[in-house]
Amino acid sequence: MCVGTQSAPEFERSIAWNDPAIGIQWPIQGEPTLYTKDQQAKPLAEAEQFA
């Protein structure tokens, strides 16, 4: 999600919505419709880390 009037896609990151390590029980039936970038999101364990 971007806040403001300008977008900076090079700074966007995504975590897989259904990553079992996070453990969210989404109240949905079936598979949600996702943007391509969200379909390609990595699990939290594989996320880019900033030191």
mmCIF entry with sequence, helices, sheets and N, C-alpha, C, O atoms, coordinates in Angstrom:
data_MODEL
# 
_entry.id   MODEL 
# 
_entity.id                         1 
_entity.type                       polymer 
_entity.pdbx_number_of_molecules   1 
# 
_entity_poly.entity_id                      1 
_entity_poly.type                           'polypeptide(L)' 
_entity_poly.nstd_linkage                   no 
_entity_poly.nstd_monomer                   no 
_entity_poly.pdbx_seq_one_letter_code       MCVGTQSAPEFERSIAWNDPAIGIQWPIQGEPTLYTKDQQAKPLAEAEQFA 
_entity_poly.pdbx_seq_one_letter_code_can   MCVGTQSAPEFERSIAWNDPAIGIQWPIQGEPTLYTKDQQAKPLAEAEQFA 
_entity_poly.pdbx_strand_id                 A 
# 
loop_
_entity_poly_seq.entity_id 
_entity_poly_seq.num 
_entity_poly_seq.mon_id 
_entity_poly_seq.hetero 
1 1  MET n 
1 2  CYS n 
1 3  VAL n 
1 4  GLY n 
1 5  THR n 
1 6  GLN n 
1 7  SER n 
1 8  ALA n 
1 9  PRO n 
1 10 GLU n 
1 11 PHE n 
1 12 GLU n 
1 13 ARG n 
1 14 SER n 
1 15 ILE n 
1 16 ALA n 
1 17 TRP n 
1 18 ASN n 
1 19 ASP n 
1 20 PRO n 
1 21 ALA n 
1 22 ILE n 
1 23 GLY n 
1 24 ILE n 
1 25 GLN n 
1 26 TRP n 
1 27 PRO n 
1 28 ILE n 
1 29 GLN n 
1 30 GLY n 
1 31 GLU n 
1 32 PRO n 
1 33 THR n 
1 34 LEU n 
1 35 TYR n 
1 36 THR n 
1 37 LYS n 
1 38 ASP n 
1 39 GLN n 
1 40 GLN n 
1 41 ALA n 
1 42 LYS n 
1 43 PRO n 
1 44 LEU n 
1 45 ALA n 
1 46 GLU n 
1 47 ALA n 
1 48 GLU n 
1 49 GLN n 
1 50 PHE n 
1 51 ALA n 
# 
_struct_asym.id          A 
_struct_asym.entity_id   1 
# 
loop_
_struct_conf.conf_type_id 
_struct_conf.id 
_struct_conf.pdbx_PDB_helix_id 
_struct_conf.beg_label_comp_id 
_struct_conf.beg_label_asym_id 
_struct_conf.beg_label_seq_id 
_struct_conf.pdbx_beg_PDB_ins_code 
_struct_conf.end_label_comp_id 
_struct_conf.end_label_asym_id 
_struct_conf.end_label_seq_id 
_struct_conf.pdbx_end_PDB_ins_code 
_struct_conf.beg_auth_comp_id 
_struct_conf.beg_auth_asym_id 
_struct_conf.beg_auth_seq_id 
_struct_conf.end_auth_comp_id 
_struct_conf.end_auth_asym_id 
_struct_conf.end_auth_seq_id 
_struct_conf.pdbx_PDB_helix_class 
_struct_conf.details 
_struct_conf.pdbx_PDB_helix_length 
HELX_P HELX_P1 AA1 PRO A 9  ? PHE A 11 ? PRO A 9  PHE A 11 5 ? 3 
HELX_P HELX_P2 AA2 THR A 36 ? GLN A 39 ? THR A 36 GLN A 39 1 ? 4 
HELX_P HELX_P3 AA3 LEU A 44 ? GLU A 46 ? LEU A 44 GLU A 46 5 ? 3 
# 
_struct_conf_type.id          HELX_P 
_struct_conf_type.criteria    ? 
_struct_conf_type.reference   ? 
# 
loop_
_atom_site.group_PDB 
_atom_site.id 
_atom_site.type_symbol 
_atom_site.label_atom_id 
_atom_site.label_alt_id 
_atom_site.label_comp_id 
_atom_site.label_asym_id 
_atom_site.label_entity_id 
_atom_site.label_seq_id 
_atom_site.pdbx_PDB_ins_code 
_atom_site.Cartn_x 
_atom_site.Cartn_y 
_atom_site.Cartn_z 
_atom_site.occupancy 
_atom_site.B_iso_or_equiv 
_atom_site.pdbx_formal_charge 
_atom_site.auth_seq_id 
_atom_site.auth_comp_id 
_atom_site.auth_asym_id 
_atom_site.auth_atom_id 
_atom_site.pdbx_PDB_model_num 
ATOM 1   N N  . MET A 1 1  ? 0.841   -1.174  0.000   1.00 0.00 ? 1  MET A N  1 
ATOM 2   C CA . MET A 1 1  ? 0.000   0.000   0.000   1.00 0.00 ? 1  MET A CA 1 
ATOM 3   C C  . MET A 1 1  ? 0.883   1.231   0.000   1.00 0.00 ? 1  MET A C  1 
ATOM 4   O O  . MET A 1 1  ? 1.844   1.313   0.765   1.00 0.00 ? 1  MET A O  1 
ATOM 5   N N  . CYS A 1 2  ? 0.563   2.179   -0.847  1.00 0.00 ? 2  CYS A N  1 
ATOM 6   C CA . CYS A 1 2  ? 1.288   3.441   -0.909  1.00 0.00 ? 2  CYS A CA 1 
ATOM 7   C C  . CYS A 1 2  ? 0.427   4.533   -0.302  1.00 0.00 ? 2  CYS A C  1 
ATOM 8   O O  . CYS A 1 2  ? -0.784  4.585   -0.519  1.00 0.00 ? 2  CYS A O  1 
ATOM 9   N N  . VAL A 1 3  ? 1.060   5.386   0.446   1.00 0.00 ? 3  VAL A N  1 
ATOM 10  C CA . VAL A 1 3  ? 0.362   6.519   1.035   1.00 0.00 ? 3  VAL A CA 1 
ATOM 11  C C  . VAL A 1 3  ? 0.856   7.771   0.343   1.00 0.00 ? 3  VAL A C  1 
ATOM 12  O O  . VAL A 1 3  ? 2.063   7.954   0.181   1.00 0.00 ? 3  VAL A O  1 
ATOM 13  N N  . GLY A 1 4  ? -0.044  8.623   -0.060  1.00 0.00 ? 4  GLY A N  1 
ATOM 14  C CA . GLY A 1 4  ? 0.350   9.846   -0.749  1.00 0.00 ? 4  GLY A CA 1 
ATOM 15  C C  . GLY A 1 4  ? -0.070  9.802   -2.208  1.00 0.00 ? 4  GLY A C  1 
ATOM 16  O O  . GLY A 1 4  ? -0.861  8.953   -2.618  1.00 0.00 ? 4  GLY A O  1 
ATOM 17  N N  . THR A 1 5  ? 0.461   10.711  -2.964  1.00 0.00 ? 5  THR A N  1 
ATOM 18  C CA . THR A 1 5  ? 0.039   10.823  -4.354  1.00 0.00 ? 5  THR A CA 1 
ATOM 19  C C  . THR A 1 5  ? 1.001   10.181  -5.341  1.00 0.00 ? 5  THR A C  1 
ATOM 20  O O  . THR A 1 5  ? 0.652   10.004  -6.509  1.00 0.00 ? 5  THR A O  1 
ATOM 21  N N  . GLN A 1 6  ? 2.193   9.830   -4.904  1.00 0.00 ? 6  GLN A N  1 
ATOM 22  C CA . GLN A 1 6  ? 3.172   9.246   -5.821  1.00 0.00 ? 6  GLN A CA 1 
ATOM 23  C C  . GLN A 1 6  ? 3.462   7.801   -5.415  1.00 0.00 ? 6  GLN A C  1 
ATOM 24  O O  . GLN A 1 6  ? 3.481   7.456   -4.233  1.00 0.00 ? 6  GLN A O  1 
ATOM 25  N N  . SER A 1 7  ? 3.684   6.980   -6.420  1.00 0.00 ? 7  SER A N  1 
ATOM 26  C CA . SER A 1 7  ? 4.005   5.576   -6.187  1.00 0.00 ? 7  SER A CA 1 
ATOM 27  C C  . SER A 1 7  ? 5.498   5.352   -6.414  1.00 0.00 ? 7  SER A C  1 
ATOM 28  O O  . SER A 1 7  ? 6.116   6.010   -7.251  1.00 0.00 ? 7  SER A O  1 
ATOM 29  N N  . ALA A 1 8  ? 6.058   4.430   -5.670  1.00 0.00 ? 8  ALA A N  1 
ATOM 30  C CA . ALA A 1 8  ? 7.468   4.068   -5.837  1.00 0.00 ? 8  ALA A CA 1 
ATOM 31  C C  . ALA A 1 8  ? 7.563   2.543   -5.858  1.00 0.00 ? 8  ALA A C  1 
ATOM 32  O O  . ALA A 1 8  ? 7.972   1.936   -4.868  1.00 0.00 ? 8  ALA A O  1 
ATOM 33  N N  . PRO A 1 9  ? 7.185   1.911   -6.991  1.00 0.00 ? 9  PRO A N  1 
ATOM 34  C CA . PRO A 1 9  ? 7.164   0.450   -7.061  1.00 0.00 ? 9  PRO A CA 1 
ATOM 35  C C  . PRO A 1 9  ? 8.480   -0.222  -6.689  1.00 0.00 ? 9  PRO A C  1 
ATOM 36  O O  . PRO A 1 9  ? 8.475   -1.352  -6.199  1.00 0.00 ? 9  PRO A O  1 
ATOM 37  N N  . GLU A 1 10 ? 9.593   0.441   -6.908  1.00 0.00 ? 10 GLU A N  1 
ATOM 38  C CA . GLU A 1 10 ? 10.884  -0.176  -6.587  1.00 0.00 ? 10 GLU A CA 1 
ATOM 39  C C  . GLU A 1 10 ? 11.071  -0.401  -5.088  1.00 0.00 ? 10 GLU A C  1 
ATOM 40  O O  . GLU A 1 10 ? 11.966  -1.140  -4.678  1.00 0.00 ? 10 GLU A O  1 
ATOM 41  N N  . PHE A 1 11 ? 10.229  0.235   -4.270  1.00 0.00 ? 11 PHE A N  1 
ATOM 42  C CA . PHE A 1 11 ? 10.320  0.060   -2.822  1.00 0.00 ? 11 PHE A CA 1 
ATOM 43  C C  . PHE A 1 11 ? 9.222   -0.836  -2.262  1.00 0.00 ? 11 PHE A C  1 
ATOM 44  O O  . PHE A 1 11 ? 9.182   -1.072  -1.054  1.00 0.00 ? 11 PHE A O  1 
ATOM 45  N N  . GLU A 1 12 ? 8.339   -1.335  -3.104  1.00 0.00 ? 12 GLU A N  1 
ATOM 46  C CA . GLU A 1 12 ? 7.255   -2.191  -2.644  1.00 0.00 ? 12 GLU A CA 1 
ATOM 47  C C  . GLU A 1 12 ? 7.775   -3.586  -2.331  1.00 0.00 ? 12 GLU A C  1 
ATOM 48  O O  . GLU A 1 12 ? 8.672   -4.090  -3.007  1.00 0.00 ? 12 GLU A O  1 
ATOM 49  N N  . ARG A 1 13 ? 7.209   -4.201  -1.309  1.00 0.00 ? 13 ARG A N  1 
ATOM 50  C CA . ARG A 1 13 ? 7.526   -5.578  -0.935  1.00 0.00 ? 13 ARG A CA 1 
ATOM 51  C C  . ARG A 1 13 ? 6.217   -6.283  -0.633  1.00 0.00 ? 13 ARG A C  1 
ATOM 52  O O  . ARG A 1 13 ? 5.240   -5.642  -0.247  1.00 0.00 ? 13 ARG A O  1 
ATOM 53  N N  . SER A 1 14 ? 6.188   -7.589  -0.802  1.00 0.00 ? 14 SER A N  1 
ATOM 54  C CA . SER A 1 14 ? 4.996   -8.376  -0.508  1.00 0.00 ? 14 SER A CA 1 
ATOM 55  C C  . SER A 1 14 ? 5.381   -9.638  0.240   1.00 0.00 ? 14 SER A C  1 
ATOM 56  O O  . SER A 1 14 ? 6.445   -10.215 0.012   1.00 0.00 ? 14 SER A O  1 
ATOM 57  N N  . ILE A 1 15 ? 4.513   -10.051 1.123   1.00 0.00 ? 15 ILE A N  1 
ATOM 58  C CA . ILE A 1 15 ? 4.634   -11.325 1.821   1.00 0.00 ? 15 ILE A CA 1 
ATOM 59  C C  . ILE A 1 15 ? 3.421   -12.145 1.406   1.00 0.00 ? 15 ILE A C  1 
ATOM 60  O O  . ILE A 1 15 ? 2.318   -11.611 1.294   1.00 0.00 ? 15 ILE A O  1 
ATOM 61  N N  . ALA A 1 16 ? 3.617   -13.421 1.180   1.00 0.00 ? 16 ALA A N  1 
ATOM 62  C CA . ALA A 1 16 ? 2.522   -14.292 0.764   1.00 0.00 ? 16 ALA A CA 1 
ATOM 63  C C  . ALA A 1 16 ? 1.369   -14.221 1.761   1.00 0.00 ? 16 ALA A C  1 
ATOM 64  O O  . ALA A 1 16 ? 1.553   -14.396 2.965   1.00 0.00 ? 16 ALA A O  1 
ATOM 65  N N  . TRP A 1 17 ? 0.187   -13.962 1.233   1.00 0.00 ? 17 TRP A N  1 
ATOM 66  C CA . TRP A 1 17 ? -0.994  -13.789 2.082   1.00 0.00 ? 17 TRP A CA 1 
ATOM 67  C C  . TRP A 1 17 ? -1.336  -15.059 2.861   1.00 0.00 ? 17 TRP A C  1 
ATOM 68  O O  . TRP A 1 17 ? -1.929  -14.986 3.937   1.00 0.00 ? 17 TRP A O  1 
ATOM 69  N N  . ASN A 1 18 ? -0.969  -16.210 2.326   1.00 0.00 ? 18 ASN A N  1 
ATOM 70  C CA . ASN A 1 18 ? -1.342  -17.481 2.955   1.00 0.00 ? 18 ASN A CA 1 
ATOM 71  C C  . ASN A 1 18 ? -0.148  -18.222 3.551   1.00 0.00 ? 18 ASN A C  1 
ATOM 72  O O  . ASN A 1 18 ? -0.178  -19.446 3.672   1.00 0.00 ? 18 ASN A O  1 
ATOM 73  N N  . ASP A 1 19 ? 0.888   -17.498 3.918   1.00 0.00 ? 19 ASP A N  1 
ATOM 74  C CA . ASP A 1 19 ? 2.083   -18.119 4.505   1.00 0.00 ? 19 ASP A CA 1 
ATOM 75  C C  . ASP A 1 19 ? 1.702   -18.805 5.819   1.00 0.00 ? 19 ASP A C  1 
ATOM 76  O O  . ASP A 1 19 ? 1.279   -18.136 6.762   1.00 0.00 ? 19 ASP A O  1 
ATOM 77  N N  . PRO A 1 20 ? 1.848   -20.128 5.891   1.00 0.00 ? 20 PRO A N  1 
ATOM 78  C CA . PRO A 1 20 ? 1.469   -20.838 7.118   1.00 0.00 ? 20 PRO A CA 1 
ATOM 79  C C  . PRO A 1 20 ? 2.298   -20.425 8.337   1.00 0.00 ? 20 PRO A C  1 
ATOM 80  O O  . PRO A 1 20 ? 1.843   -20.595 9.468   1.00 0.00 ? 20 PRO A O  1 
ATOM 81  N N  . ALA A 1 21 ? 3.492   -19.892 8.133   1.00 0.00 ? 21 ALA A N  1 
ATOM 82  C CA . ALA A 1 21 ? 4.321   -19.452 9.264   1.00 0.00 ? 21 ALA A CA 1 
ATOM 83  C C  . ALA A 1 21 ? 3.690   -18.265 9.989   1.00 0.00 ? 21 ALA A C  1 
ATOM 84  O O  . ALA A 1 21 ? 3.928   -18.060 11.179  1.00 0.00 ? 21 ALA A O  1 
ATOM 85  N N  . ILE A 1 22 ? 2.893   -17.494 9.272   1.00 0.00 ? 22 ILE A N  1 
ATOM 86  C CA . ILE A 1 22 ? 2.217   -16.342 9.895   1.00 0.00 ? 22 ILE A CA 1 
ATOM 87  C C  . ILE A 1 22 ? 0.948   -16.811 10.605  1.00 0.00 ? 22 ILE A C  1 
ATOM 88  O O  . ILE A 1 22 ? 0.603   -16.303 11.672  1.00 0.00 ? 22 ILE A O  1 
ATOM 89  N N  . GLY A 1 23 ? 0.260   -17.779 10.008  1.00 0.00 ? 23 GLY A N  1 
ATOM 90  C CA . GLY A 1 23 ? -0.855  -18.441 10.689  1.00 0.00 ? 23 GLY A CA 1 
ATOM 91  C C  . GLY A 1 23 ? -2.173  -17.677 10.733  1.00 0.00 ? 23 GLY A C  1 
ATOM 92  O O  . GLY A 1 23 ? -2.962  -17.886 11.655  1.00 0.00 ? 23 GLY A O  1 
ATOM 93  N N  . ILE A 1 24 ? -2.431  -16.819 9.789   1.00 0.00 ? 24 ILE A N  1 
ATOM 94  C CA . ILE A 1 24 ? -3.716  -16.105 9.774   1.00 0.00 ? 24 ILE A CA 1 
ATOM 95  C C  . ILE A 1 24 ? -4.782  -17.019 9.183   1.00 0.00 ? 24 ILE A C  1 
ATOM 96  O O  . ILE A 1 24 ? -4.592  -17.582 8.105   1.00 0.00 ? 24 ILE A O  1 
ATOM 97  N N  . GLN A 1 25 ? -5.873  -17.164 9.868   1.00 0.00 ? 25 GLN A N  1 
ATOM 98  C CA . GLN A 1 25 ? -7.010  -17.943 9.391   1.00 0.00 ? 25 GLN A CA 1 
ATOM 99  C C  . GLN A 1 25 ? -7.978  -17.002 8.686   1.00 0.00 ? 25 GLN A C  1 
ATOM 100 O O  . GLN A 1 25 ? -8.880  -16.453 9.319   1.00 0.00 ? 25 GLN A O  1 
ATOM 101 N N  . TRP A 1 26 ? -7.799  -16.813 7.389   1.00 0.00 ? 26 TRP A N  1 
ATOM 102 C CA . TRP A 1 26 ? -8.625  -15.887 6.624   1.00 0.00 ? 26 TRP A CA 1 
ATOM 103 C C  . TRP A 1 26 ? -10.037 -16.469 6.473   1.00 0.00 ? 26 TRP A C  1 
ATOM 104 O O  . TRP A 1 26 ? -10.183 -17.638 6.116   1.00 0.00 ? 26 TRP A O  1 
ATOM 105 N N  . PRO A 1 27 ? -11.067 -15.674 6.739   1.00 0.00 ? 27 PRO A N  1 
ATOM 106 C CA . PRO A 1 27 ? -12.456 -16.162 6.616   1.00 0.00 ? 27 PRO A CA 1 
ATOM 107 C C  . PRO A 1 27 ? -12.957 -16.078 5.168   1.00 0.00 ? 27 PRO A C  1 
ATOM 108 O O  . PRO A 1 27 ? -13.881 -15.322 4.869   1.00 0.00 ? 27 PRO A O  1 
ATOM 109 N N  . ILE A 1 28 ? -12.342 -16.857 4.279   1.00 0.00 ? 28 ILE A N  1 
ATOM 110 C CA . ILE A 1 28 ? -12.734 -16.836 2.873   1.00 0.00 ? 28 ILE A CA 1 
ATOM 111 C C  . ILE A 1 28 ? -12.987 -18.257 2.394   1.00 0.00 ? 28 ILE A C  1 
ATOM 112 O O  . ILE A 1 28 ? -12.526 -19.225 2.999   1.00 0.00 ? 28 ILE A O  1 
ATOM 113 N N  . GLN A 1 29 ? -13.721 -18.364 1.306   1.00 0.00 ? 29 GLN A N  1 
ATOM 114 C CA . GLN A 1 29 ? -13.935 -19.657 0.665   1.00 0.00 ? 29 GLN A CA 1 
ATOM 115 C C  . GLN A 1 29 ? -13.282 -19.603 -0.705  1.00 0.00 ? 29 GLN A C  1 
ATOM 116 O O  . GLN A 1 29 ? -13.460 -18.629 -1.437  1.00 0.00 ? 29 GLN A O  1 
ATOM 117 N N  . GLY A 1 30 ? -12.537 -20.624 -1.056  1.00 0.00 ? 30 GLY A N  1 
ATOM 118 C CA . GLY A 1 30 ? -11.862 -20.654 -2.341  1.00 0.00 ? 30 GLY A CA 1 
ATOM 119 C C  . GLY A 1 30 ? -10.612 -19.794 -2.339  1.00 0.00 ? 30 GLY A C  1 
ATOM 120 O O  . GLY A 1 30 ? -10.170 -19.312 -1.296  1.00 0.00 ? 30 GLY A O  1 
ATOM 121 N N  . GLU A 1 31 ? -10.056 -19.612 -3.519  1.00 0.00 ? 31 GLU A N  1 
ATOM 122 C CA . GLU A 1 31 ? -8.841  -18.815 -3.680  1.00 0.00 ? 31 GLU A CA 1 
ATOM 123 C C  . GLU A 1 31 ? -9.205  -17.370 -4.010  1.00 0.00 ? 31 GLU A C  1 
ATOM 124 O O  . GLU A 1 31 ? -10.090 -17.131 -4.831  1.00 0.00 ? 31 GLU A O  1 
ATOM 125 N N  . PRO A 1 32 ? -8.536  -16.407 -3.384  1.00 0.00 ? 32 PRO A N  1 
ATOM 126 C CA . PRO A 1 32 ? -8.811  -15.007 -3.692  1.00 0.00 ? 32 PRO A CA 1 
ATOM 127 C C  . PRO A 1 32 ? -8.203  -14.613 -5.044  1.00 0.00 ? 32 PRO A C  1 
ATOM 128 O O  . PRO A 1 32 ? -7.312  -15.290 -5.557  1.00 0.00 ? 32 PRO A O  1 
ATOM 129 N N  . THR A 1 33 ? -8.687  -13.536 -5.595  1.00 0.00 ? 33 THR A N  1 
ATOM 130 C CA . THR A 1 33 ? -8.117  -12.966 -6.813  1.00 0.00 ? 33 THR A CA 1 
ATOM 131 C C  . THR A 1 33 ? -6.998  -12.027 -6.394  1.00 0.00 ? 33 THR A C  1 
ATOM 132 O O  . THR A 1 33 ? -7.226  -11.074 -5.649  1.00 0.00 ? 33 THR A O  1 
ATOM 133 N N  . LEU A 1 34 ? -5.778  -12.297 -6.876  1.00 0.00 ? 34 LEU A N  1 
ATOM 134 C CA . LEU A 1 34 ? -4.612  -11.518 -6.471  1.00 0.00 ? 34 LEU A CA 1 
ATOM 135 C C  . LEU A 1 34 ? -3.973  -10.836 -7.664  1.00 0.00 ? 34 LEU A C  1 
ATOM 136 O O  . LEU A 1 34 ? -4.041  -11.332 -8.788  1.00 0.00 ? 34 LEU A O  1 
ATOM 137 N N  . TYR A 1 35 ? -3.355  -9.698  -7.410  1.00 0.00 ? 35 TYR A N  1 
ATOM 138 C CA . TYR A 1 35 ? -2.517  -9.060  -8.426  1.00 0.00 ? 35 TYR A CA 1 
ATOM 139 C C  . TYR A 1 35 ? -1.333  -9.979  -8.696  1.00 0.00 ? 35 TYR A C  1 
ATOM 140 O O  . TYR A 1 35 ? -0.963  -10.784 -7.841  1.00 0.00 ? 35 TYR A O  1 
ATOM 141 N N  . THR A 1 36 ? -0.739  -9.864  -9.874  1.00 0.00 ? 36 THR A N  1 
ATOM 142 C CA . THR A 1 36 ? 0.407   -10.699 -10.246 1.00 0.00 ? 36 THR A CA 1 
ATOM 143 C C  . THR A 1 36 ? 1.517   -10.591 -9.218  1.00 0.00 ? 36 THR A C  1 
ATOM 144 O O  . THR A 1 36 ? 2.087   -11.608 -8.821  1.00 0.00 ? 36 THR A O  1 
ATOM 145 N N  . LYS A 1 37 ? 1.837   -9.374  -8.775  1.00 0.00 ? 37 LYS A N  1 
ATOM 146 C CA . LYS A 1 37 ? 2.928   -9.208  -7.803  1.00 0.00 ? 37 LYS A CA 1 
ATOM 147 C C  . LYS A 1 37 ? 2.620   -9.932  -6.495  1.00 0.00 ? 37 LYS A C  1 
ATOM 148 O O  . LYS A 1 37 ? 3.532   -10.427 -5.833  1.00 0.00 ? 37 LYS A O  1 
ATOM 149 N N  . ASP A 1 38 ? 1.333   -9.999  -6.116  1.00 0.00 ? 38 ASP A N  1 
ATOM 150 C CA . ASP A 1 38 ? 0.964   -10.691 -4.891  1.00 0.00 ? 38 ASP A CA 1 
ATOM 151 C C  . ASP A 1 38 ? 0.955   -12.205 -5.085  1.00 0.00 ? 38 ASP A C  1 
ATOM 152 O O  . ASP A 1 38 ? 1.195   -12.950 -4.135  1.00 0.00 ? 38 ASP A O  1 
ATOM 153 N N  . GLN A 1 39 ? 0.682   -12.665 -6.293  1.00 0.00 ? 39 GLN A N  1 
ATOM 154 C CA . GLN A 1 39 ? 0.763   -14.093 -6.598  1.00 0.00 ? 39 GLN A CA 1 
ATOM 155 C C  . GLN A 1 39 ? 2.207   -14.576 -6.488  1.00 0.00 ? 39 GLN A C  1 
ATOM 156 O O  . GLN A 1 39 ? 2.451   -15.741 -6.174  1.00 0.00 ? 39 GLN A O  1 
ATOM 157 N N  . GLN A 1 40 ? 3.158   -13.691 -6.743  1.00 0.00 ? 40 GLN A N  1 
ATOM 158 C CA . GLN A 1 40 ? 4.575   -14.032 -6.726  1.00 0.00 ? 40 GLN A CA 1 
ATOM 159 C C  . GLN A 1 40 ? 5.247   -13.730 -5.384  1.00 0.00 ? 40 GLN A C  1 
ATOM 160 O O  . GLN A 1 40 ? 6.459   -13.890 -5.243  1.00 0.00 ? 40 GLN A O  1 
ATOM 161 N N  . ALA A 1 41 ? 4.458   -13.293 -4.404  1.00 0.00 ? 41 ALA A N  1 
ATOM 162 C CA . ALA A 1 41 ? 5.014   -12.931 -3.099  1.00 0.00 ? 41 ALA A CA 1 
ATOM 163 C C  . ALA A 1 41 ? 5.661   -14.140 -2.432  1.00 0.00 ? 41 ALA A C  1 
ATOM 164 O O  . ALA A 1 41 ? 5.200   -15.272 -2.581  1.00 0.00 ? 41 ALA A O  1 
ATOM 165 N N  . LYS A 1 42 ? 6.710   -13.884 -1.712  1.00 0.00 ? 42 LYS A N  1 
ATOM 166 C CA . LYS A 1 42 ? 7.466   -14.937 -1.034  1.00 0.00 ? 42 LYS A CA 1 
ATOM 167 C C  . LYS A 1 42 ? 6.940   -15.127 0.389   1.00 0.00 ? 42 LYS A C  1 
ATOM 168 O O  . LYS A 1 42 ? 6.314   -14.225 0.945   1.00 0.00 ? 42 LYS A O  1 
ATOM 169 N N  . PRO A 1 43 ? 7.189   -16.283 0.970   1.00 0.00 ? 43 PRO A N  1 
ATOM 170 C CA . PRO A 1 43 ? 6.865   -16.476 2.384   1.00 0.00 ? 43 PRO A CA 1 
ATOM 171 C C  . PRO A 1 43 ? 7.768   -15.605 3.257   1.00 0.00 ? 43 PRO A C  1 
ATOM 172 O O  . PRO A 1 43 ? 8.836   -15.173 2.823   1.00 0.00 ? 43 PRO A O  1 
ATOM 173 N N  . LEU A 1 44 ? 7.343   -15.362 4.449   1.00 0.00 ? 44 LEU A N  1 
ATOM 174 C CA . LEU A 1 44 ? 8.091   -14.517 5.375   1.00 0.00 ? 44 LEU A CA 1 
ATOM 175 C C  . LEU A 1 44 ? 9.539   -14.979 5.545   1.00 0.00 ? 44 LEU A C  1 
ATOM 176 O O  . LEU A 1 44 ? 10.449  -14.153 5.615   1.00 0.00 ? 44 LEU A O  1 
ATOM 177 N N  . ALA A 1 45 ? 9.753   -16.288 5.612   1.00 0.00 ? 45 ALA A N  1 
ATOM 178 C CA . ALA A 1 45 ? 11.106  -16.838 5.813   1.00 0.00 ? 45 ALA A CA 1 
ATOM 179 C C  . ALA A 1 45 ? 12.068  -16.489 4.665   1.00 0.00 ? 45 ALA A C  1 
ATOM 180 O O  . ALA A 1 45 ? 13.286  -16.506 4.843   1.00 0.00 ? 45 ALA A O  1 
ATOM 181 N N  . GLU A 1 46 ? 11.510  -16.172 3.487   1.00 0.00 ? 46 GLU A N  1 
ATOM 182 C CA . GLU A 1 46 ? 12.335  -15.840 2.332   1.00 0.00 ? 46 GLU A CA 1 
ATOM 183 C C  . GLU A 1 46 ? 12.340  -14.342 2.030   1.00 0.00 ? 46 GLU A C  1 
ATOM 184 O O  . GLU A 1 46 ? 12.913  -13.909 1.030   1.00 0.00 ? 46 GLU A O  1 
ATOM 185 N N  . ALA A 1 47 ? 11.715  -13.571 2.876   1.00 0.00 ? 47 ALA A N  1 
ATOM 186 C CA . ALA A 1 47 ? 11.608  -12.121 2.642   1.00 0.00 ? 47 ALA A CA 1 
ATOM 187 C C  . ALA A 1 47 ? 12.967  -11.430 2.753   1.00 0.00 ? 47 ALA A C  1 
ATOM 188 O O  . ALA A 1 47 ? 13.849  -11.847 3.504   1.00 0.00 ? 47 ALA A O  1 
ATOM 189 N N  . GLU A 1 48 ? 13.093  -10.369 1.982   1.00 0.00 ? 48 GLU A N  1 
ATOM 190 C CA . GLU A 1 48 ? 14.301  -9.538  2.053   1.00 0.00 ? 48 GLU A CA 1 
ATOM 191 C C  . GLU A 1 48 ? 14.433  -8.963  3.457   1.00 0.00 ? 48 GLU A C  1 
ATOM 192 O O  . GLU A 1 48 ? 13.450  -8.506  4.039   1.00 0.00 ? 48 GLU A O  1 
ATOM 193 N N  . GLN A 1 49 ? 15.637  -8.984  3.994   1.00 0.00 ? 49 GLN A N  1 
ATOM 194 C CA . GLN A 1 49 ? 15.865  -8.469  5.341   1.00 0.00 ? 49 GLN A CA 1 
ATOM 195 C C  . GLN A 1 49 ? 16.752  -7.234  5.266   1.00 0.00 ? 49 GLN A C  1 
ATOM 196 O O  . GLN A 1 49 ? 17.670  -7.152  4.449   1.00 0.00 ? 49 GLN A O  1 
ATOM 197 N N  . PHE A 1 50 ? 16.461  -6.299  6.119   1.00 0.00 ? 50 PHE A N  1 
ATOM 198 C CA . PHE A 1 50 ? 17.224  -5.058  6.185   1.00 0.00 ? 50 PHE A CA 1 
ATOM 199 C C  . PHE A 1 50 ? 17.951  -4.998  7.525   1.00 0.00 ? 50 PHE A C  1 
ATOM 200 O O  . PHE A 1 50 ? 17.340  -5.152  8.583   1.00 0.00 ? 50 PHE A O  1 
ATOM 201 N N  . ALA A 1 51 ? 19.230  -4.778  7.469   1.00 0.00 ? 51 ALA A N  1 
ATOM 202 C CA . ALA A 1 51 ? 20.020  -4.745  8.709   1.00 0.00 ? 51 ALA A CA 1 
ATOM 203 C C  . ALA A 1 51 ? 20.276  -3.344  9.154   1.00 0.00 ? 51 ALA A C  1 
ATOM 204 O O  . ALA A 1 51 ? 20.924  -3.130  10.179  1.00 0.00 ? 51 ALA A O  1 
# 
